[in-house]
């Protein structure tokens, strides 16, 4: 049997790389963690030629425990794999510095790059620098700063594991600007110009998935016009990304709090495009 998926999973310590690998393993991937980057090409060649069904879908974990010299060679290794007509996906898991500091404090684990001379915050900064060659080639970056562990597992299962090789996975994510723009977004659309249900006390505690909020927004022409124009824009340009052999695309829809307007627009976009692409819908701040 031929190799169908070869996913490289990397990330900052504490961001969730191991959790991502476990989720992929549960979905039927053959997973290897902390593979030396220098062995990546040989391992890919081995599984590519193996007749065993174990290796039809493979995920490999690579992190900052690799020597810096090996990680700097990763772009060259990925280009080499492409010459072998091997479809490689690079997934990078990240989180804010403060979220990582909090997680290490809660678990009392030691950061792999920290020493008596290198405190935790400096170790995280060093790790980002060491992994820059991986980040630069990532097909999908997932920020787990605001994501619960169960939500993260569900996201990996929905966005990464079920795709067939060569297909495009499109994540549509609502968010609130007050909590920052998702760092992994390819498209960002601001819908704060739409009427805000927050100022109606009867609507404030509802979300963009509730019918009264939908009725409120659909009562105006602005929401319908914006939705129609977004659909036309994305319908045209997502296809071009697909033609460029992209594996993942993230579309972020933002309003002030990420509860009403962005959720409504994200839900409508997901419903429209679900028949055409593999859609993963998330509401970061809901």
N, C-alpha and C positions, 0 to 999 in steps of 0.2 A: 504494500500500500504506500502511496506517495505522501510526503509531508504536505499538510494543508495550511497550517498556521505555525509561525515561529515568532513568539512574542518575547521581547526583552523587557523585563520589569526592573526598573531602578527607582531610586528615591532617597530622600533624606531620612536618616535614622529617626525613628519615632513617627514618621509620616504615614506609614502603613504598607510598606512594600511587602512585608511578610504576610499581612492580612490579604493583600491582593493575590499573592501566590496561592494561599490556601483556598481562596474563592475560586481561582482558576482550576486548581487541583480538584475541587469538589465538582467542577463543571466538566471534568474529563480530560484536562490537560496533564501531560507528563511534565512535572516541574522539578527544576534543579536550582537550588539557591546558592548564592555566593560562588558562582563559577568564575575562575580566573579569566579576566577579559582576554588574555592571550590565548586561551583555549577555545574561544568562541567559534572561530572559523572551523576548527577541526571538529568540534562537537556538532555544529550545523551540518557539516558534510557527512558526519556519521549518521545522524537521524534522517537526513535527506535520502540516503541510499538504503536505509534499513527496511526490510520487508515486514517488520513487526507492526501491528496496529497500535502498539503503545505510543509510537512516535508520530502519529498523524497530526497531533496538535501538541506543541511543546512551548513551555514558558521557562525562561531562564532569568534568575535574579542576579543582578550585578550592582555592587554598591561601592562605597568609598573605602572599603577594606582592601580593594585592589590597589596595587602600586600606581602612583600618579602617571608613571611612564606608560603603563598599559592602557589606562583610561584615555590618554591623549591619542592613542592609536585607534580608538574606537571608530571615528569617522572613516578611516582607511579600511578597517575591517568590514564595516557596513557596506562600503562601496564594493569591496571584494565579493561579498555575499550576493550583491545585486548582479554581478557578472556571471554568477552561477544560476541566475534566474530564480533566486530564492526570495520569496516575499517575506520581508522582515518588518515587524511593527515594534516601535519603541514606546513604552509606556513609562511615564515619570510621575511619581507620587511626591507631593510636597505639602508644606504647611508653613504658616508664619513662624518667625523665630520665637515669639512669645508662646504660641501654642506648643511648639516643640519643648521649650523650657518647662512649661507646665506639665507636659506628659512625662518628661524624664524625672521631674520632682515627684510626681504621683507614684511612678513605678519604682523609683529609686535605682533605676538602671544607670550604668555608666555609658556615656557616649563613646563610641569606638575610637574617636580621635581626641578625646579629652585626656589630659595628664595633669600632674600636679602643677605644671607650668602653663597648661592650656585650659582655662575655665570653659564651662559649658557654652556660653554665648560665642566665645571665640572659636570653639570647636565646630559649632554649627556653621559659622561664617566660612571657616576653612573647608568644611565639607561641601558647601555650595560651590566654592571655587574649584575644588577637585572634580566635582561632577559636572562642571560646565560643558565638557564635550558631549556628555550624554544628554543634558538639557537641550543643547543646540540641535540635536538630531531627533528629539522626541516627536512622535506623531500625535501623542495625546498626553497632556499634562492634567493631572487631577489634584486640586487643592482640597485637603481634608481639614483645613482650619476650623470650619464651622460644621463639619460632618460627623455624625455619630457613627460608631463602628458598624452598626447594623445597616445604616443607610449606605455606608461605603461599600460593604459587601454586596448589597443589592445593586449598587451602581456598577460594580465590576461585572456582576452576573448579567446585568441588562445591557451594558454598553460594550463590553469586550468579549465575553465568552460565547454568545450565540452567533456571532457573525461568521459568515462564510468568507473564505479567502477572496479578496478582490472586491468585496462589497463595502459600501460607505456607511458608517455609523454616524448619525447626526444627533448630537445632544442639544436640546433646547432647554435653557436654564433661566428661570426668573430670579431676580435679585433686587436688593435695596441698595441704593447708592450710599445710604448712611453707613453701611457695612463694607463699602469698597467694591470695586469692579472685580469680577472673577478673573484671575490672572491667566487662565487657560482659554479665554474666549477668542475666537477667530473673528466673529462679528459681534458688535455691541450696539444695541439700539435703545435709545432713551425715549420712554413713553411718558415722561413727567408732564408733557404738554396736554395730556388728556385730563378731563375733569376728575377730581380726586374724591372717591367715596369716603375717605377718612373724615371729611368735615361734616358728614351726616351721622349724628350719634346712633341712628338705627342701623347703619351699615358698617360702622367702624370695626366691630369685632368679627365681621364676616371676612371671607377671602374671595379672591377672584374666581374660585371654583363654585361659589354659591350663586344660585339663580338671581337673587335680588341685586347682586353686584353686576351680573351680566346684563340684567334689565336696565340698570342705571347707566352703564356705559353704552349699551346699544340704543338708548334713547337719544343719544347725540350722534351727529354725523361723523364726528372726528374719529371715534374708535373704528367705525367701519371703513372710513377712508384710509386710515393708517394701516389697518389689517390688510386691505386689498393691495396697497402699494408694497408692503413688506412681502406678501405672498408672491407678487409679480417679480420683485427684485431677487428674492431667494430662489424662486423656481428657475430663474435664468442662470444664476451664478453658482448655485450648488452643483448643477450639472457640469459646469466647467471644472470645478474642483474634483468631481468624480472622474472626469476624463483625464485629469492629471494623476490618477492613481492614488488619491488620498484615501487613508483608512478611516480618519476621524475628522469631524468638524463640530465646533461648539458655537452655538448662537446664544448670546446672552441678552435678555430683555430686562431693562431696569426701570424702576420707579423709585420713589423716595424711600419707602419702607420695605418694598418687595412683597407686599401682601395682597394688593388689590389689582391695580392696572397691569403691572408686569405679569402677574399670574394669569389674568384673563387673556392677554395677548399670547402668552406662551402656550396656554391650553388650546387656543384656536389654531395657532400655527402647527402644533403637534397633530391635531386632528386632521388638518388639511394634508400634511405631508406624509402621514403614517402609511398610506397606501403606496407611496413611491420609494421611500427610504426606510432604513432601520432607525426608528426614532426612539430616543431615550429622553423622557421629560423629567426634569428635577426643579424643585422650588427651594432655593437655598435658604431663604429667610422666612419661610412660612412655618 
